[in-house]
C-alpha cells in the first residue's frame, strides 16, 4: 500500500501565530502551490482519498482531485490548541501555563485543548483503519503535525526525533510504502 501524505498549502496567518484547528484562509499563492501538487500526483490513481475537514485541506483536495470521492475525517485535524488558538507563540510561551506546556509538550495538554498523546491516539486510530483498506494508493490531505505522527508510526521512530528533524513544508507530498 502506498500512502501519499499531502500537507496543505500556505495560509494567510503570520508565522508567529498558533492556529492549530482554527479554520484559516489560504494564501494568494494557493494556485501556484496547488499546481505543484497536481504535477506530483496527476499520474496516480487513488483508491481512497482522505482529508482533514478544515478548509485549508478541504479546498486543496477538492481542487487537486475534483472527481474523487473524498472522506473527510475529523481525526486528520491538527492539534487542538484550545485557548491558545490564534495567539502568538511568544504570548503562549510567556504565560504561566504556556511555559509549562512548552517544557512538557510531549505529555501535557494545551490550555483547554488537546495533548500530543491524545492527538497520537486519534492518528493511530485513523492509521489502524486505513491499513485495513484493500487499496494500492491512498491520498491523505492533512497538516504538519499529523504528517509527523504518521511518519513516526510508519517508520517506528520516536515522535520527539521527528519534531526536531522533520519539518514538512507547505504543499509538500510524501510517499510511504506500508
JOCORZI-V533285 format. One line per field, one symbol per residue. ss: DSSP state (H for helix, E for strand, C for the rest). psi: psi as a letter, one per 20 degrees, with the letter a starting at -180 (. if undefined). burial: 1 if it has 16 or more other ideal C-beta (glycine too) atoms within 10 Angstrom, else 0. Layout:
BEGIN
ss: ???
psi: ???
burial: ???
END
This chain:
BEGIN
ss: CEEEEEECCCECCCCCEECCCCCCCECCCHHHHHHHHHHHHCCCCCCEEEECCCHHHHHHHHHHCCCCCEEECHHHCCCCCHHHCCEEHHHHHCCHHHHHHHHCCCCCECCCCCEHHHHHHHHHHHHHHHCCCCCCEEEEEECHHHHHHHHHHHHCCCHHHHHHHCCCCCCCEEEEEC
psi: pppopoqrrqrjpqijpoidjpnrqqrhjggghghggghhihjpophqpqqqiqhhgggghhhgmhjqopopphijqrpojciipjqqhghggjqghgggghikiihqqrokcqrhhgghghhgggghghiiqmqgpppoobrgggggggggggjlqphhghhhionpqpjqppppp.
burial: 0011111111100000111111010100010011001001100001011111010111111001100001001011111110011010000100101100100000001110111100110110011001000000111111111111111111000010011001010011110100
END
